[in-house]
Amino acid sequence: MPHIDYYFATISPFSYLAGTRLEEIAARHGATVTYKPLDIVALFARTGGQTPAERHPNRQAYRLQELQRATKKTGLPLVLQPAHFPTNPAPAAYAVIAAQSAEGGDMGALVHGILRACWAEERDVADDAVIRDCLDSAGFDPALADRGLLQGAETYAANLDEAVARGVFGAPFYITDGDQRFWGHDRLDDLDAHLAGRL
C-alpha cells in the first residue's frame, strides 16, 4: 500500500489551495497519509527561504498574482490579506497532531477546515474556539484542543527536523514512500501520475 507524508503549515495559503485533492488522490490509489504540520517560518530560516514579508517586492507582487490565479483555477475562495494572518500556527498544528493520534474523524476535512478558516473565513486559527469548531466539524472531539499539548509541541518540532532532513523547503510538500518529492498544490497532478506509475 503506498504512503504519503504530507508536510504543511496551518497558515499556508498554498496548502489551503490544495483543497482536499490529496485525499482524493490517496483514495484513488489506496494510499495512506500521515499529516505533518510544521513551523513554516522556521523551515524557511533553515532552508534558505524568507517569509513573504521579508521577500523582495517583486517576489511579493508575484505571490499575490499566483494566489489570485490559483483561487480561480481551484474554485476555492481566498482573501488575499486575511484579518488573522500571520498568526500563531502552533495551536492548530497541535490539534491536528492530537486528532491524528485519536483517529475517528476526517483528517483531510480537519486540515482543510483549519486552512479555510484562515484564508476564506478570516478566523484566527490560533483561537481555541476556532480550533474546537474545526475539530467538531471534522468529526473529532473538540476537547482534543486541550489534550496532548506537550506531545503536540514535541511532534511539531520533530516534524520540522524531519522535514529538513528529508529535503522539504516549503508547503505543501508531499513525499512518497519511494522518496519522490512534490512541492506545491500545483504538483498534485504529478503526485497522482507517480502513484499511477506514469511518472
C-alpha positions as CSV (number, residue, x, y, z in Angstrom):
1,M,0.0,0.0,0.0
2,P,1.5,3.4,-1.0
3,H,2.1,6.0,1.7
4,I,2.4,9.8,1.5
5,D,3.9,12.0,4.2
6,Y,2.3,15.4,3.9
7,Y,4.2,18.4,5.3
8,F,2.2,21.6,5.6
9,A,1.6,24.7,7.7
10,T,-1.7,25.5,9.2
11,I,-1.4,29.1,7.9
12,S,-0.1,28.3,4.4
13,P,-2.3,29.7,1.6
14,F,-0.9,27.2,-0.9
15,S,-1.7,24.4,1.5
16,Y,-5.2,25.8,1.6
17,L,-5.4,25.9,-2.2
18,A,-4.6,22.2,-2.3
19,G,-8.2,21.7,-1.1
20,T,-8.9,18.0,-0.5
21,R,-7.2,16.8,-3.6
22,L,-4.6,14.9,-1.7
23,E,-7.3,12.9,0.0
24,E,-9.0,12.2,-3.3
25,I,-5.7,11.1,-4.9
26,A,-4.8,8.9,-1.9
27,A,-8.3,7.2,-2.0
28,R,-7.9,6.6,-5.8
29,H,-4.6,4.8,-5.2
30,G,-5.3,3.1,-1.9
31,A,-2.6,5.3,-0.2
32,T,-2.3,6.2,3.4
33,V,-1.4,9.7,4.5
34,T,0.5,11.0,7.6
35,Y,-0.2,14.7,8.3
36,K,2.9,16.5,9.5
37,P,2.2,20.1,10.4
38,L,5.4,22.2,10.8
39,D,6.6,25.7,11.6
40,I,6.9,27.2,8.1
41,V,8.8,30.3,9.3
42,A,11.5,28.1,11.0
43,L,11.5,25.9,7.9
44,F,12.3,28.9,5.7
45,A,15.0,30.0,8.0
46,R,16.7,26.6,8.0
47,T,16.4,26.0,4.2
48,G,17.4,29.4,2.8
49,G,13.9,30.9,2.3
50,Q,12.2,34.0,3.6
51,T,8.8,34.8,4.9
52,P,6.5,36.7,2.4
53,A,7.0,40.0,4.3
54,E,10.8,39.7,4.0
55,R,10.9,39.0,0.3
56,H,11.8,41.5,-2.4
57,P,8.8,43.5,-3.6
58,N,9.0,41.7,-6.9
59,R,8.5,38.3,-5.2
60,Q,5.7,39.7,-3.1
61,A,3.8,41.0,-6.1
62,Y,4.3,37.7,-8.0
63,R,3.0,35.8,-5.0
64,L,-0.2,37.8,-4.9
65,Q,-0.8,37.2,-8.6
66,E,-0.1,33.5,-8.2
67,L,-2.7,33.4,-5.3
68,Q,-5.3,35.2,-7.5
69,R,-4.7,32.8,-10.4
70,A,-4.8,29.7,-8.1
71,T,-8.1,30.7,-6.5
72,K,-9.7,31.0,-9.9
73,K,-8.2,27.6,-11.1
74,T,-9.2,25.8,-7.9
75,G,-12.6,27.5,-7.4
76,L,-11.6,28.0,-3.7
77,P,-12.5,31.4,-2.3
78,L,-9.4,33.2,-0.8
79,V,-8.9,36.5,1.0
80,L,-5.5,37.8,-0.1
81,Q,-4.9,39.7,3.1
82,P,-6.9,37.9,5.8
83,A,-7.6,39.6,9.1
84,H,-5.6,37.0,11.1
85,F,-2.5,36.4,9.1
86,P,0.1,35.9,10.2
87,T,-1.0,34.3,13.4
88,N,0.5,31.6,15.7
89,P,0.2,28.3,13.7
90,A,1.2,26.1,16.6
91,P,-2.2,25.6,18.5
92,A,-3.9,24.4,15.3
93,A,-1.0,22.2,14.5
94,Y,-1.1,20.6,18.0
95,A,-4.8,19.9,17.4
96,V,-4.0,18.2,14.1
97,I,-1.4,16.1,15.8
98,A,-3.8,15.1,18.6
99,A,-6.6,14.3,16.2
100,Q,-4.3,12.0,14.1
101,S,-3.4,10.1,17.2
102,A,-7.1,9.9,18.3
103,E,-8.5,8.9,14.9
104,G,-12.2,8.6,14.4
105,G,-12.7,11.8,12.4
106,D,-11.8,13.0,8.9
107,M,-8.2,14.3,8.9
108,G,-8.5,15.8,5.4
109,A,-11.6,17.7,6.5
110,L,-9.9,18.9,9.6
111,V,-6.8,20.2,7.9
112,H,-8.7,21.9,5.1
113,G,-11.2,23.3,7.7
114,I,-8.4,25.0,9.6
115,L,-6.8,26.4,6.4
116,R,-10.2,27.5,5.1
117,A,-10.9,29.2,8.5
118,C,-7.8,31.4,7.9
119,W,-7.9,32.0,4.2
120,A,-11.6,32.1,3.3
121,E,-13.4,32.9,6.6
122,E,-10.9,35.3,8.2
123,R,-10.9,33.5,11.5
124,D,-8.0,33.2,13.9
125,V,-6.7,29.6,13.8
126,A,-4.7,30.3,17.0
127,D,-8.0,30.8,18.8
128,D,-9.2,27.9,20.9
129,A,-12.9,28.4,19.9
130,V,-12.0,28.2,16.2
131,I,-9.8,25.1,16.6
132,R,-12.6,23.4,18.6
133,D,-15.1,24.2,15.9
134,C,-12.8,22.8,13.2
135,L,-12.3,19.6,15.2
136,D,-16.1,19.2,15.7
137,S,-16.9,19.9,12.1
138,A,-14.5,17.1,11.0
139,G,-16.0,14.6,13.4
140,F,-13.4,14.9,16.2
141,D,-13.9,15.6,19.9
142,P,-13.4,19.3,20.4
143,A,-11.7,18.6,23.7
144,L,-8.7,17.4,21.7
145,A,-7.7,21.0,21.5
146,D,-6.7,20.7,25.2
147,R,-5.1,17.3,25.1
148,G,-1.5,16.2,24.5
149,L,-0.1,19.7,24.3
150,L,3.3,18.6,25.3
151,Q,3.3,15.7,22.9
152,G,2.0,18.1,20.2
153,A,4.8,20.5,20.8
154,E,7.4,17.7,20.7
155,T,5.9,16.3,17.5
156,Y,5.6,19.7,15.9
157,A,9.3,20.3,16.5
158,A,10.2,16.8,15.4
159,N,8.2,17.3,12.1
160,L,10.4,20.3,11.3
161,D,13.7,18.5,12.0
162,E,12.5,15.5,9.9
163,A,11.3,17.7,7.1
164,V,14.6,19.5,6.8
165,A,16.4,16.1,6.9
166,R,14.2,14.8,4.1
167,G,14.6,17.8,1.7
168,V,11.5,19.8,2.5
169,F,11.7,23.5,2.0
170,G,8.1,24.8,1.6
171,A,4.5,23.9,2.0
172,P,2.6,22.0,0.9
173,F,5.1,19.3,0.4
174,Y,4.4,15.6,-0.3
175,I,6.9,12.7,0.0
176,T,6.0,9.2,-1.1
177,D,7.4,6.0,0.5
178,G,9.8,5.8,-2.5
179,D,11.2,9.3,-1.6
180,Q,9.6,11.0,-4.6
181,R,9.1,14.6,-3.5
182,F,6.4,17.0,-4.8
183,W,6.3,20.7,-3.7
184,G,3.2,22.8,-4.1
185,H,-0.5,22.4,-4.6
186,D,0.2,22.6,-8.4
187,R,2.2,19.4,-8.3
188,L,-0.7,17.2,-7.1
189,D,-1.3,16.0,-10.7
190,D,2.3,14.8,-10.8
191,L,1.8,13.0,-7.5
192,D,-1.3,11.4,-8.9
193,A,0.6,10.3,-12.0
194,H,3.5,9.0,-10.0
195,L,1.2,6.8,-7.9
196,A,-0.4,5.6,-11.1
197,G,3.0,4.6,-12.4
198,R,3.1,7.2,-15.2
199,L,5.9,9.3,-13.7
